[in-house]
Amino acid sequence: MSKITISQLNKIETLEDLEALQDELGRLDYEIGYRGGHLGFNGNNIAGYIGVDESDLSNGYGCGCNYLGGGLRGSIFASGYNKEVTGRKAQWLNALADACIRVYNWIEQGEGLQAEEDADGETNWDNVGTKSSRNAGIVSAY
């Protein structure tokens, strides 16, 4: 299977931790902003790395966040995969997606996208609303 272990994936917390996987998994692709975004690796690279069919994964494998509108972002969600993928391969994919979610969250925090107050000390209602939508488990407005 893979050289990168589930245990290693479970320890990933920062962008640098995730970027360290690029030698084995290919280029990390991400775009994170106040209107949502994505973070992950090319799905075909991941499929080849763990030995599943390319059609079992989405084009980008990691996580995403939808823009709900009105300044609100939805929950950070894991990429999906074909449910016929089971066992250690499924566990590995889940661990990679979870690592991407942690890093996405870490980046949002670092960029101030989760701050409840703006630079002037005023309530940032967009971020307060985003936190509420995430607590409710809202992923998409559609």
Residue, then its C-alpha position, 0 to 999 in steps of 0.5 A: m500500500s503506501k509508505i505514508t502511514i495513517s499514524q503520520l497522517n493523524k499527526i498533520e496539523t499545519l500547511e508545512d506538515l501537509e506540504a511535506l507529503q508532496d514528494e510522494l503524493g504530488r503537488l498540494d493544491y489549495e485556495i482558501g478565502y472568505r468565499g470558501g475553497h479547497l485543499g488537497f492533492n490530485g485524485n489520480n495521484i492519490a489513487g495510484y499511490i494507494g492502489v485504487d482505480e482513478s474513478d474511485l476518487s474525485n479529481g481533487y482529493g482532500c477537503g472543501c468549503n462551500y460559500l453559502g452566500g451573504g458572507l457565510r461559509g459552510s462546514i469544511f467537508a472531506s472529499g468522497y470516494n467510492k464506497e467499494v474502497t474498504g479496509r486500510k485503503a478507506q482508513w488511509l483516505n479518511a485520514l488524509a481527508d481529515a488531515c486536509i480538514r485540520v490544515y484548512n481550519w488552521i489556515e482559516q484561523g491564521e488568515g483571520l477568517q474565523a475571528e469574531e472581531d475585526a481589526d477595529g474590535e467590531t463584531n465580524w458577523d460573517n465569521v460569527g454566522t459561519k461558526s453558527s452554520r458550521n456548528a449546525g453542520i451546514v455544508s451547502a446552501y443547495 
